[in-house]
C-alpha cells in the first residue's frame, strides 16, 4: 500500500479510517465542541434579550404607575372626599403653605405641587385669608382657590355699632376672625393711609384713627389683612363725610377733627333723639367760658373712656388725664369714639337751645336745663339719683 494512501486511511490519532477500506473518500467532520459553544452563546444571548425586554417592560409599567399616581394628584383623581377651612397667615411663606396642604391631605406630593406652581407662575398668587378647600380641587384650582380674588374665600359680616371706640372695634374684629388686636393696632399706628383727613395726624399711636372708623355693617374676609380691613372703614368714612360737608366745617372756627370729637361726645351721651340738644350744651359751654361751667364740658363719657369702660364714679373725676373734661377745659385731645353720621351732622347743626346742663331721668331720656339750680332740683326728684 502506498504511503500516502496509508496515512489517508487513518484519522488524526493514527487509527485506520473505516471508510478507506471501502475505497470511499473520507469527508471532513468538524469537531463537536465548537458547536456546543455556539449553542450556549445563542442561549445566553436569548436570555439577555428576554431579561432586557422584561426590564424595559417592568420599568415602563413602573413609570406608568408613577405617572398615573402623579397625574392623579395633579388632577385630583380618585381622592377620598374631604373639605377643610384652610387659613393662610399674613406673611406665611409658600413652603409652609405647601407643607400644611400635604398634612391636611389636599395634596400628596409637595415637590410636584411646587414644580407645578413654578411652571404655571402661580407661586405668588396665594394671599392671606381663610379658604374652603376640598379634595376635588386639582393643583390649578387649589392655587386659584387661595388667591385674593378666590370665590371660595371665607367671609364674615361684622356690624360695628355707633359709639364704639377703637379698642372695642378691634376686639370685635378679632372675635369675628378678621384679624388680631395686636396686628390691627400696629396697622393703625404705623401705616400711612392716603386720606386727606389724616394728613396732619402723626404716626406712632393707634388711637390716632379714633373717630374715623365709621360704624356700619361690613363684609370682611376671615384672616383679613389688617391694613386693608382698617382701610375699608376709612374708605366708608371718606365716602360719607363728603367734600361739601368739609367745606362747611372749614368755614367755621373748628377743624374737622374738632367736629368729629364733638360728634363722638354726642354719640356716647345720646339716648337717641337728643343729639342736637346735647350739641347745643357742648357749644354753649365751649363758647361761654365765663358761665357757670367755666369752660369745663364735664361729660361723663370722657371718664368712661379713660377708666376702661366702667360706670363713672366721683373718684374718676380726679383722674389726671387730658381726656378728663372735669379737670381740663375744652375738648379732649381726640375723639373718644367713632360716631355715626347722625351725630356728625348734629355736631354741625346744634339746636338753638341756651341750656348748659342735662341729666338722665328715670324715663331714660335726657332733660335739659339752663341753670345749675334747675339741674339740682331735677336730680333730687329722680329715684335713680337717690342714695348716690
Secondary structure, 3 states (H helix, E strand, C coil): CCHHHHHHCECCCCCECCCHHHCCCCCCCCCCHHHHHHHHHHHHHHHHHHHHHHHHHHHHHHHHHHHHHHHHHHCCCCCCCCEEEEEECCCCCHHHHHHHHHHCCCCCCHHHHHHHHHHCCCCCCECCEEEEEECCCCHHHHHHCCECCCCCECEEEEECCCCCCHHHHHHHHHHCCCCCHHHHHHHHHHCCCCCHHHCCCCCCCHHHHCCCCCCCEEEEECCCCHHHHHHHHHHHHHHHCCHHHHHHHHCCCCCHHHHHHHHHHHHHHCCCCCHHHHHHHHHHHHHCCCCCCCCCCCCHHHHHHHCCCCCCCCHHHHCCCCCCCCCCCCCCCCCCCCCCHHHHHHHHCCCCCCCCEEEECCCCCEEEECCHHHHHHHHHHCHHHCCC
